[in-house]
Amino acid sequence: MEAKLYRIGELSRLSEVSPRTIDYYTKLGLIEPEARSGTNYRLYSDETLTRLKRIEIMKREKYTLEEIRQSLATWSKVSHDEFMASKLTSLQIHLQKLEKEAKEISPLLEQLKPAQAKRFHKLLTPQTAACIEALLLLLGKGPLG
């Protein structure tokens, strides 16, 4: 069975990455076209789609493009299981750091008066508030005001 190849527009739609960004990543060497069509369109593979999704995840996690390049080079050399084990370890370390920070901020939050706690809570994005509340629950503390 022949592998599916995508033109840049299809790849953009499937990956939710703009064509301009795909061009940029191609110029940086983060992704490469698999082939060229008869009309000289760049054609990208399913592997490229997977790489694009991985790049976007890493960008959301605040990795630099150089760190992403290094990770992609390593990723192509290790098995999926090794990658997942590494990712799990990384997430566990990140969670430990967050727990430490929550322990440090918890006494400060407890000192807030109810009106202050409400104002503080309103300043947070819903995701941040949910994360803080989850960490406080993990520490055995109650939710924010």
Disulfide bonds with the S-S distance in Angstrom:
none
